[in-house]
Amino acid sequence: MKAIGITVLHNKAVPLKLTGENRVTTGKSSTGTLYIAGLGAAWPKNSKPGKALEDVPNDSPRIVMMHNPNTFGKLPAESASFAVAGHTHGGQFRIPFLPESSYLTYKKEEEVHADGWIDGYGASGNNLYVNRGIGFSDLPLRINAMPEVTLFTLKSL
């Protein structure tokens, strides 16, 4: 991906700046600059939140992205007021009439966060949204776990 000009955010953050015609590019930071930070993979223990956020000023707004929502629990307090993850495919198989349950609830010993805004997880001041995505894993099938493409509108405070 690097060869075709795509910045890979593997335990790295980049500042974004707005140029003419509302086009966003990576560039030098300034006061109020929005940062996009990407965490490495949860397996094989390649997620390094400290490294990913080391160049982001404490008072700068940021979006923290990760593949696996389990990585979110490693983020320090107040470091990810807006974080986004995927990985779960919304549970892929949801139990009929129990919309909050999926086969993931029973498959894993660890805490599972299938989709949506996750309450009560992670450090203070951090907020996580888990997107269901449009794909699937082992079996090419979804039951009661609708695909999702999420559009967030960011507004300056």
N, CA, C and O atoms as a DFTB+ gen file, in Angstrom:
628 C
 N C O
     1  1       0.827      -1.184       0.000
     2  2       0.000       0.000       0.000
     3  2       0.875       1.253       0.000
     4  3       0.537       2.262      -0.619
     5  1       1.999       1.171       0.701
     6  2       2.905       2.316       0.724
     7  2       3.364       2.669      -0.687
     8  3       3.531       3.844      -1.015
     9  1       3.568       1.647      -1.521
    10  2       4.066       1.856      -2.877
    11  2       3.116       2.686      -3.729
    12  3       3.547       3.333      -4.684
    13  1       1.826       2.675      -3.397
    14  2       0.867       3.462      -4.184
    15  2       0.416       4.723      -3.442
    16  3      -0.593       5.333      -3.796
    17  1       1.182       5.109      -2.403
    18  2       0.929       6.378      -1.732
    19  2      -0.055       6.346      -0.582
    20  3      -0.512       7.398      -0.136
    21  1      -0.394       5.164      -0.092
    22  2      -1.315       5.056       1.039
    23  2      -0.502       5.019       2.326
    24  3       0.410       4.205       2.468
    25  1      -0.837       5.902       3.259
    26  2      -0.163       5.919       4.551
    27  2      -0.743       4.817       5.425
    28  3      -1.943       4.806       5.701
    29  1       0.092       3.904       5.855
    30  2      -0.335       2.804       6.714
    31  2      -0.178       3.255       8.162
    32  3       0.915       3.622       8.591
    33  1      -1.267       3.224       8.902
    34  2      -1.247       3.687      10.289
    35  2      -1.071       2.501      11.236
    36  3      -2.006       2.101      11.929
    37  1       0.109       1.963      11.254
    38  2       0.445       0.834      12.124
    39  2       1.177       1.400      13.335
    40  3       2.376       1.674      13.272
    41  1       0.444       1.575      14.450
    42  2       0.986       2.212      15.649
    43  2       1.585       3.573      15.310
    44  3       2.716       3.891      15.679
    45  1       0.794       4.356      14.603
    46  2       1.255       5.639      14.082
    47  2       0.071       6.596      14.003
    48  3      -1.076       6.172      13.861
    49  1       0.363       7.891      14.096
    50  2      -0.671       8.918      13.925
    51  2      -0.189       9.945      12.912
    52  3       1.005      10.224      12.812
    53  1      -1.129      10.500      12.165
    54  2      -0.797      11.567      11.222
    55  2      -1.748      12.739      11.440
    56  3      -2.932      12.548      11.719
    57  1      -1.213      13.964      11.308
    58  2      -2.087      15.132      11.380
    59  2      -2.770      15.336      10.034
    60  3      -2.163      15.111       8.987
    61  1      -4.012      15.755      10.058
    62  2      -4.732      16.066       8.823
    63  2      -4.912      17.568       8.738
    64  3      -5.090      18.237       9.755
    65  1      -4.867      18.092       7.538
    66  2      -5.142      19.512       7.367
    67  2      -6.102      19.685       6.202
    68  3      -6.069      18.935       5.227
    69  1      -6.951      20.683       6.327
    70  2      -7.938      20.966       5.296
    71  2      -7.323      21.920       4.289
    72  3      -6.835      22.990       4.652
    73  1      -7.348      21.532       3.026
    74  2      -6.825      22.393       1.973
    75  2      -8.004      22.978       1.210
    76  3      -9.152      22.786       1.609
    77  1      -7.742      23.675       0.140
    78  2      -8.819      24.241      -0.667
    79  2      -9.812      23.195      -1.114
    80  3      -9.467      22.021      -1.247
    81  1     -11.041      23.608      -1.346
    82  2     -12.118      22.743      -1.822
    83  2     -12.419      21.597      -0.858
    84  3     -12.851      20.525      -1.283
    85  1     -12.188      21.820       0.458
    86  2     -12.493      20.832       1.495
    87  2     -11.799      19.494       1.283
    88  3     -12.342      18.449       1.643
    89  1     -10.619      19.517       0.710
    90  2      -9.850      18.283       0.545
    91  2      -8.905      18.137       1.720
    92  3      -8.272      19.106       2.142
    93  1      -8.809      16.936       2.246
    94  2      -7.963      16.674       3.404
    95  2      -6.675      15.998       2.950
    96  3      -6.700      15.065       2.147
    97  1      -5.548      16.479       3.474
    98  2      -4.261      15.848       3.208
    99  2      -3.525      15.681       4.529
   100  3      -3.875      16.309       5.529
   101  1      -2.510      14.836       4.526
   102  2      -1.661      14.765       5.711
   103  2      -0.678      15.917       5.613
   104  3      -0.291      16.318       4.515
   105  1      -0.282      16.437       6.732
   106  2       0.633      17.568       6.705
   107  2       1.115      17.916       8.086
   108  3       0.910      17.165       9.040
   109  1       1.762      19.067       8.191
   110  2       2.282      19.511       9.480
   111  2       1.135      19.894      10.396
   112  3       0.092      20.377       9.955
   113  1       1.357      19.663      11.684
   114  2       0.306      19.951      12.655
   115  2       0.295      21.421      13.041
   116  3       1.291      22.128      12.890
   117  1      -0.839      21.861      13.538
   118  2      -1.000      23.200      14.091
   119  2      -2.069      23.101      15.168
   120  3      -2.666      22.042      15.360
   121  1      -2.307      24.185      15.859
   122  2      -3.307      24.171      16.920
   123  2      -4.659      23.752      16.362
   124  3      -5.107      24.283      15.346
   125  1      -5.305      22.803      17.022
   126  2      -6.614      22.337      16.579
   127  2      -6.572      21.322      15.459
   128  3      -7.618      20.931      14.943
   129  1      -5.388      20.888      15.073
   130  2      -5.252      19.895      14.015
   131  2      -5.882      18.572      14.448
   132  3      -5.690      18.124      15.579
   133  1      -6.625      17.960      13.550
   134  2      -7.207      16.644      13.801
   135  2      -6.179      15.576      13.441
   136  3      -5.575      15.614      12.369
   137  1      -5.992      14.631      14.343
   138  2      -5.078      13.517      14.110
   139  2      -5.869      12.234      13.889
   140  3      -6.926      12.026      14.486
   141  1      -5.340      11.386      13.026
   142  2      -5.864      10.036      12.845
   143  2      -4.765       9.099      13.332
   144  3      -3.646       9.120      12.820
   145  1      -5.095       8.276      14.328
   146  2      -4.120       7.331      14.880
   147  2      -4.597       5.916      14.601
   148  3      -5.783       5.615      14.732
   149  1      -3.680       5.062      14.223
   150  2      -4.003       3.664      13.968
   151  2      -3.197       2.754      14.871
   152  3      -1.982       2.906      14.996
   153  1      -3.872       1.812      15.500
   154  2      -3.199       0.848      16.367
   155  2      -2.869      -0.413      15.581
   156  3      -3.591      -0.780      14.655
   157  1      -1.790      -1.067      15.948
   158  2      -1.401      -2.316      15.309
   159  2      -2.340      -3.452      15.687
   160  3      -3.246      -3.285      16.503
   161  1      -2.109      -4.594      15.088
   162  2      -2.974      -5.760      15.291
   163  2      -2.901      -6.277      16.725
   164  3      -1.840      -6.268      17.350
   165  1      -4.043      -6.727      17.234
   166  2      -4.100      -7.292      18.583
   167  2      -3.293      -8.582      18.663
   168  3      -2.702      -8.888      19.699
   169  1      -3.270      -9.332      17.577
   170  2      -2.474     -10.551      17.516
   171  2      -1.504     -10.391      16.373
   172  3      -1.954     -10.053      15.278
   173  1      -0.252     -10.597      16.523
   174  2       0.439     -11.172      17.677
   175  2       0.949     -10.093      18.638
   176  3       2.139      -9.780      18.638
   177  1       0.084      -9.543      19.431
   178  2       0.404      -8.521      20.441
   179  2       1.200      -7.379      19.834
   180  3       2.233      -6.971      20.364
   181  1       0.706      -6.871      18.718
   182  2       1.386      -5.814      17.986
   183  2       0.759      -4.448      18.203
   184  3       1.150      -3.485      17.543
   185  1      -0.195      -4.339      19.102
   186  2      -0.861      -3.071      19.367
   187  2      -0.062      -2.290      20.407
   188  3       0.145      -2.757      21.527
   189  1       0.383      -1.093      20.019
   190  2       1.194      -0.265      20.907
   191  2       0.594       1.137      20.983
   192  3       1.049       2.042      20.283
   193  1      -0.429       1.325      21.831
   194  2      -1.095       2.623      21.925
   195  2      -0.149       3.773      22.251
   196  3      -0.292       4.865      21.701
   197  1       0.816       3.542      23.139
   198  2       1.767       4.602      23.490
   199  2       2.535       5.093      22.282
   200  3       2.710       6.298      22.101
   201  1       2.992       4.171      21.458
   202  2       3.728       4.528      20.241
   203  2       2.805       5.232      19.245
   204  3       3.195       6.219      18.621
   205  1       1.592       4.725      19.100
   206  2       0.651       5.309      18.138
   207  2       0.309       6.755      18.487
   208  3       0.090       7.573      17.594
   209  1       0.261       7.070      19.767
   210  2      -0.178       8.403      20.204
   211  2       0.964       9.320      20.624
   212  3       0.712      10.456      21.024
   213  1       2.211       8.863      20.546
   214  2       3.327       9.646      21.075
   215  2       3.507      11.002      20.394
   216  3       3.996      11.931      21.036
   217  1       3.139      11.151      19.145
   218  2       3.313      12.423      18.442
   219  2       2.051      13.278      18.424
   220  3       2.024      14.326      17.778
   221  1       1.011      12.842      19.124
   222  2      -0.249      13.587      19.165
   223  2      -0.261      14.456      20.426
   224  3      -0.215      13.926      21.536
   225  1      -0.322      15.791      20.268
   226  2      -0.392      16.652      21.452
   227  2      -1.619      16.306      22.302
   228  3      -2.686      16.008      21.766
   229  1      -1.462      16.347      23.619
   230  2      -2.538      15.956      24.537
   231  2      -3.853      16.673      24.285
   232  3      -4.919      16.083      24.463
   233  1      -3.798      17.944      23.869
   234  2      -5.026      18.719      23.693
   235  2      -5.568      18.683      22.265
   236  3      -6.532      19.384      21.956
   237  1      -4.968      17.884      21.398
   238  2      -5.422      17.823      20.002
   239  2      -6.532      16.800      19.827
   240  3      -6.491      15.724      20.424
   241  1      -7.537      17.138      18.996
   242  2      -8.582      16.160      18.698
   243  2      -7.995      15.018      17.876
   244  3      -7.067      15.207      17.090
   245  1      -8.559      13.824      18.078
   246  2      -8.043      12.671      17.341
   247  2      -9.123      11.623      17.165
   248  3     -10.068      11.529      17.948
   249  1      -8.955      10.842      16.120
   250  2      -9.761       9.647      15.891
   251  2      -8.783       8.486      16.001
   252  3      -7.771       8.446      15.302
   253  1      -9.090       7.553      16.875
   254  2      -8.220       6.393      17.062
   255  2      -8.897       5.196      16.397
   256  3     -10.039       4.860      16.709
   257  1      -8.176       4.564      15.479
   258  2      -8.726       3.439      14.732
   259  2      -7.966       2.168      15.074
   260  3      -6.752       2.184      15.281
   261  1      -8.708       1.067      15.128
   262  2      -8.096      -0.226      15.398
   263  2      -8.936      -1.300      14.730
   264  3     -10.124      -1.097      14.476
   265  1      -8.333      -2.426      14.447
   266  2      -9.105      -3.520      13.860
   267  2      -9.943      -4.215      14.933
   268  3     -11.160      -4.340      14.794
   269  1      -9.293      -4.660      15.989
   270  2      -9.960      -5.456      17.022
   271  2     -10.376      -4.587      18.210
   272  3      -9.529      -3.894      18.774
   273  1     -11.644      -4.598      18.606
   274  2     -12.077      -3.765      19.731
   275  2     -11.416      -4.126      21.058
   276  3     -11.426      -3.308      21.978
   277  1     -10.844      -5.319      21.190
   278  2     -10.158      -5.676      22.432
   279  2      -8.940      -4.796      22.674
   280  3      -8.502      -4.647      23.815
   281  1      -8.388      -4.212      21.615
   282  2      -7.251      -3.309      21.734
   283  2      -7.626      -2.031      22.483
   284  3      -6.770      -1.415      23.118
   285  1      -8.879      -1.633      22.418
   286  2      -9.355      -0.393      23.033
   287  2      -9.059      -0.340      24.530
   288  3      -8.768       0.731      25.062
   289  1      -9.128      -1.458      25.200
   290  2      -8.885      -1.506      26.635
   291  2      -7.472      -1.119      27.037
   292  3      -7.232      -0.824      28.208
   293  1      -6.531      -1.109      26.099
   294  2      -5.141      -0.747      26.387
   295  2      -4.890       0.757      26.317
   296  3      -3.830       1.223      26.734
   297  1      -5.846       1.517      25.797
   298  2      -5.639       2.957      25.641
   299  2      -5.687       3.666      26.991
   300  3      -6.555       3.369      27.812
   301  1      -4.759       4.606      27.235
   302  2      -4.783       5.356      28.489
   303  2      -6.034       6.234      28.590
   304  3      -6.636       6.589      27.576
   305  1      -6.412       6.576      29.804
   306  2      -7.573       7.440      30.040
   307  2      -7.431       8.751      29.271
   308  3      -6.334       9.294      29.137
   309  1      -8.554       9.243      28.772
   310  2      -8.640      10.530      28.066
   311  2      -7.836      10.577      26.765
   312  3      -7.578      11.668      26.256
   313  1      -7.437       9.444      26.219
   314  2      -6.622       9.456      24.999
   315  2      -7.413       9.147      23.739
   316  3      -6.903       9.321      22.632
   317  1      -8.664       8.687      23.891
   318  2      -9.446       8.271      22.718
   319  2     -10.914       8.619      22.922
   320  3     -11.750       7.738      23.123
   321  1     -11.218       9.911      22.869
   322  2     -12.620      10.298      23.055
   323  2     -13.489       9.797      21.906
   324  3     -14.709       9.699      22.042
   325  1     -12.855       9.479      20.763
   326  2     -13.576       8.903      19.627
   327  2     -12.699       7.817      19.008
   328  3     -11.697       8.115      18.359
   329  1     -13.079       6.569      19.210
   330  2     -12.330       5.439      18.666
   331  2     -13.276       4.544      17.873
   332  3     -14.456       4.419      18.199
   333  1     -12.736       3.928      16.830
   334  2     -13.526       3.077      15.942
   335  2     -12.795       1.745      15.746
   336  3     -11.579       1.709      15.560
   337  1     -13.563       0.655      15.793
   338  2     -13.004      -0.682      15.569
   339  2     -13.947      -1.481      14.673
   340  3     -15.052      -1.038      14.360
   341  1     -13.504      -2.637      14.277
   342  2     -14.311      -3.551      13.461
   343  2     -14.144      -4.964      13.989
   344  3     -14.396      -5.219      15.166
   345  1     -13.728      -5.870      13.146
   346  2     -13.323      -7.236      13.473
   347  2     -14.468      -8.216      13.738
   348  3     -14.375      -9.371      13.323
   349  1     -15.520      -7.809      14.400
   350  2     -16.529      -8.756      14.887
   351  2     -17.605      -9.118      13.871
   352  3     -18.300     -10.120      14.044
   353  1     -17.752      -8.332      12.828
   354  2     -18.812      -8.537      11.834
   355  2     -20.192      -8.527      12.492
   356  3     -21.126      -9.172      12.016
   357  1     -20.301      -7.783      13.595
   358  2     -21.582      -7.687      14.302
   359  2     -22.002      -8.981      14.965
   360  3     -23.170      -9.154      15.315
   361  1     -21.066      -9.884      15.138
   362  2     -21.398     -11.186      15.714
   363  2     -21.651     -12.226      14.642
   364  3     -21.618     -13.427      14.912
   365  1     -21.904     -11.767      13.428
   366  2     -22.161     -12.588      12.236
   367  2     -23.393     -13.474      12.362
   368  3     -24.155     -13.600      11.403
   369  1     -23.604     -14.082      13.506
   370  2     -24.806     -14.886      13.741
   371  2     -25.467     -14.373      15.008
   372  3     -24.965     -14.597      16.109
   373  1     -26.594     -13.684      14.853
   374  2     -27.334     -13.162      15.995
   375  2     -28.471     -14.107      16.325
   376  3     -29.144     -14.629      15.436
   377  1     -28.674     -14.318      17.600
   378  2     -29.734     -15.212      18.051
   379  2     -31.081     -14.523      17.853
   380  3     -31.286     -13.426      18.372
   381  1     -32.010     -15.143      17.110
   382  2     -33.318     -14.517      16.883
   383  2     -34.009     -14.169      18.199
   384  3     -33.959     -14.930      19.166
   385  1     -34.649     -13.016      18.214
   386  2     -35.402     -12.492      19.355
   387  2     -34.517     -12.059      20.520
   388  3     -35.028     -11.604      21.543
   389  1     -33.212     -12.192      20.385
   390  2     -32.267     -11.700      21.398
   391  2     -31.222     -10.843      20.679
   392  3     -30.086     -11.282      20.504
   393  1     -31.591      -9.631      20.262
   394  2     -30.722      -8.832      19.405
   395  2     -29.363      -8.496      20.011
   396  3     -28.422      -8.195      19.277
   397  1     -29.245      -8.541      21.331
   398  2     -27.963      -8.226      21.961
   399  2     -27.048      -9.439      22.076
   400  3     -25.909      -9.308      22.523
   401  1     -27.522     -10.606      21.684
   402  2     -26.711     -11.822      21.790
   403  2     -26.251     -12.278      20.414
   404  3     -26.969     -12.148      19.423
   405  1     -25.054     -12.808      20.380
   406  2     -24.540     -13.414      19.158
   407  2     -23.749     -14.648      19.564
   408  3     -23.503     -14.883      20.747
   409  1     -23.363     -15.416      18.589
   410  2     -22.578     -16.602      18.915
   411  2     -21.264     -16.203      19.582
   412  3     -20.690     -17.000      20.324
   413  1     -20.772     -14.976      19.333
   414  2     -19.530     -14.527      19.963
   415  2     -19.642     -14.496      21.481
   416  3     -18.664     -14.734      22.190
   417  1     -20.831     -14.203      21.969
   418  2     -21.048     -14.140      23.409
   419  2     -20.693     -15.462      24.071
   420  3     -20.249     -15.485      25.219
   421  1     -20.883     -16.544      23.365
   422  2     -20.667     -17.868      23.934
   423  2     -19.369     -18.526      23.471
   424  3     -18.943     -19.532      24.039
   425  1     -18.747     -17.964      22.451
   426  2     -17.567     -18.583      21.846
   427  2     -16.269     -18.214      22.562
   428  3     -15.370     -19.048      22.669
   429  1     -16.159     -17.008      23.042
   430  2     -14.900     -16.509      23.569
   431  2     -14.941     -16.353      25.076
   432  3     -15.993     -16.087      25.657
   433  1     -13.796     -16.520      25.697
   434  2     -13.695     -16.292      27.136
   435  2     -13.518     -14.811      27.438
   436  3     -13.895     -14.353      28.516
   437  1     -12.949     -14.057      26.502
   438  2     -12.716     -12.636      26.719
   439  2     -13.997     -11.837      26.529
   440  3     -14.999     -12.348      26.029
   441  1     -13.945     -10.584      26.935
   442  2     -15.102      -9.711      26.771
   443  2     -15.325      -9.471      25.274
   444  3     -14.369      -9.213      24.542
   445  1     -16.562      -9.552      24.819
   446  2     -16.877      -9.411      23.399
   447  2     -17.750      -8.184      23.185
   448  3     -18.722      -7.960      23.906
   449  1     -17.389      -7.399      22.190
   450  2     -18.134      -6.190      21.848
   451  2     -18.507      -6.292      20.373
   452  3     -17.694      -5.985      19.501
   453  1     -19.725      -6.721      20.098
   454  2     -20.116      -7.055      18.728
   455  2     -20.326      -5.841      17.838
   456  3     -19.845      -5.829      16.705
   457  1     -21.042      -4.802      18.323
   458  2     -21.284      -3.650      17.459
   459  2     -21.862      -2.481      18.238
   460  3     -22.326      -2.618      19.370
   461  1     -21.815      -1.315      17.581
   462  2     -22.398      -0.097      18.146
   463  2     -21.486       0.590      19.154
   464  3     -20.315       0.238      19.299
   465  1     -22.053       1.590      19.855
   466  2     -21.321       2.286      20.909
   467  2     -21.218       1.352      22.109
   468  3     -22.225       0.808      22.561
   469  1     -20.031       1.169      22.613
   470  2     -19.784       0.235      23.710
   471  2     -19.671       1.022      25.017
   472  3     -18.752       1.822      25.189
   473  1     -20.598       0.793      25.921
   474  2     -20.616       1.494      27.208
   475  2     -19.860       0.703      28.269
   476  3     -19.868      -0.528      28.270
   477  1     -19.209       1.429      29.168
   478  2     -18.581       0.786      30.315
   479  2     -17.352      -0.041      29.999
   480  3     -17.012      -0.949      30.756
   481  1     -16.686       0.249      28.909
   482  2     -15.494      -0.508      28.522
   483  2     -14.360       0.476      28.277
   484  3     -14.576       1.537      27.690
   485  1     -13.178       0.142      28.713
   486  2     -12.026       0.999      28.506
   487  2     -11.867       2.023      29.614
   488  3     -12.663       2.084      30.551
   489  1     -10.826       2.821      29.486
   490  2     -10.475       3.809      30.498
   491  2     -11.393       5.032      30.432
   492  3     -12.076       5.265      29.435
   493  1     -11.389       5.786      31.495
   494  2     -12.217       6.990      31.619
   495  2     -11.967       7.967      30.465
   496  3     -10.823       8.207      30.078
   497  1     -13.046       8.521      29.928
   498  2     -12.948       9.516      28.870
   499  2     -12.785       8.957      27.473
   500  3     -12.721       9.724      26.511
   501  1     -12.717       7.651      27.333
   502  2     -12.570       7.020      26.023
   503  2     -13.909       6.455      25.569
   504  3     -14.676       5.932      26.377
   505  1     -14.186       6.563      24.264
   506  2     -15.454       6.092      23.695
   507  2     -15.179       5.266      22.448
   508  3     -14.398       5.670      21.586
   509  1     -15.823       4.110      22.354
   510  2     -15.579       3.181      21.253
   511  2     -16.855       2.881      20.485
   512  3     -17.907       2.608      21.063
   513  1     -16.730       2.941      19.150
   514  2     -17.792       2.490      18.254
   515  2     -17.257       1.286      17.484
   516  3     -16.192       1.363      16.871
   517  1     -17.996       0.169      17.514
   518  2     -17.609      -1.033      16.774
   519  2     -18.538      -1.168      15.574
   520  3     -19.753      -1.292      15.723
   521  1     -17.947      -1.142      14.385
   522  2     -18.696      -1.227      13.138
   523  2     -18.834      -2.687      12.717
   524  3     -17.877      -3.456      12.806
   525  1     -20.031      -3.069      12.258
   526  2     -20.278      -4.446      11.815
   527  2     -19.604      -4.761      10.484
   528  3     -19.337      -5.927      10.193
   529  1     -19.329      -3.758       9.683
   530  2     -18.701      -3.984       8.392
   531  2     -19.630      -4.660       7.404
   532  3     -20.821      -4.836       7.663
   533  1     -19.065      -5.036       6.264
   534  2     -19.887      -5.638       5.213
   535  2     -19.474      -7.072       4.894
   536  3     -20.111      -7.735       4.076
   537  1     -18.420      -7.546       5.531
   538  2     -17.922      -8.888       5.226
   539  2     -18.345      -9.918       6.249
   540  3     -19.335      -9.753       6.963
   541  1     -17.572     -10.977       6.299
   542  2     -17.833     -12.083       7.217
   543  2     -16.508     -12.784       7.433
   544  3     -15.526     -12.504       6.746
   545  1     -16.485     -13.705       8.402
   546  2     -15.248     -14.466       8.579
   547  2     -15.475     -15.901       8.166
   548  3     -15.887     -16.127       7.029
   549  1     -15.244     -16.851       8.981
   550  2     -15.187     -18.261       8.595
   551  2     -16.223     -18.712       7.565
   552  3     -15.860     -19.289       6.540
   553  1     -17.491     -18.459       7.820
   554  2     -18.546     -18.850       6.883
   555  2     -19.058     -17.634       6.122
   556  3     -19.257     -16.576       6.720
   557  1     -19.275     -17.761       4.812
   558  2     -19.761     -16.624       4.022
   559  2     -21.259     -16.394       4.227
   560  3     -22.052     -16.547       3.298
   561  1     -21.636     -16.025       5.456
   562  2     -23.043     -15.965       5.815
   563  2     -23.222     -15.061       7.031
   564  3     -22.363     -15.018       7.912
   565  1     -24.347     -14.336       7.074
   566  2     -24.737     -13.545       8.244
   567  2     -26.174     -13.895       8.576
   568  3     -27.005     -14.050       7.681
   569  1     -26.471     -14.020       9.868
   570  2     -27.846     -14.252      10.314
   571  2     -28.173     -13.196      11.357
   572  3     -27.521     -13.129      12.400
   573  1     -29.174     -12.374      11.084
   574  2     -29.606     -11.300      11.986
   575  2     -28.483     -10.344      12.360
   576  3     -28.544      -9.716      13.417
   577  1     -27.480     -10.221      11.539
   578  2     -26.367      -9.290      11.765
   579  2     -26.158      -8.511      10.470
   580  3     -25.255      -8.808       9.688
   581  1     -26.999      -7.524      10.261
   582  2     -26.988      -6.769       9.011
   583  2     -25.633      -6.105       8.757
   584  3     -25.003      -5.611       9.692
   585  1     -25.179      -6.089       7.496
   586  2     -23.951      -5.366       7.164
   587  2     -24.118      -3.881       7.487
   588  3     -25.237      -3.374       7.562
   589  1     -23.001      -3.199       7.676
   590  2     -23.066      -1.794       8.066
   591  2     -21.920      -1.006       7.447
   592  3     -20.767      -1.437       7.464
   593  1     -22.258       0.147       6.903
   594  2     -21.292       1.172       6.531
   595  2     -21.717       2.400       7.322
   596  3     -22.855       2.853       7.194
   597  1     -20.824       2.941       8.132
   598  2     -21.161       4.049       9.015
   599  2     -20.565       5.339       8.482
   600  3     -19.402       5.370       8.080
   601  1     -21.347       6.388       8.478
   602  2     -20.872       7.718       8.111
   603  2     -20.950       8.592       9.353
   604  3     -22.036       8.837       9.878
   605  1     -19.808       9.057       9.818
   606  2     -19.758       9.979      10.948
   607  2     -19.567      11.384      10.402
   608  3     -18.751      11.593       9.505
   609  1     -20.296      12.332      10.923
   610  2     -20.113      13.739      10.580
   611  2     -19.402      14.402      11.745
   612  3     -19.924      14.442      12.859
   613  1     -18.217      14.920      11.489
   614  2     -17.428      15.565      12.534
   615  2     -17.708      17.057      12.522
   616  3     -17.750      17.683      11.463
   617  1     -17.898      17.615      13.697
   618  2     -18.151      19.050      13.823
   619  2     -17.182      19.643      14.824
   620  3     -16.869      19.030      15.844
   621  1     -16.717      20.827      14.528
   622  2     -15.832      21.540      15.442
   623  2     -16.628      22.029      16.642
   624  3     -17.748      22.516      16.488
   625  1     -16.063      21.905      17.827
   626  2     -16.742      22.369      19.041
   627  2     -16.405      23.801      19.352
   628  3     -16.892      24.349      20.341
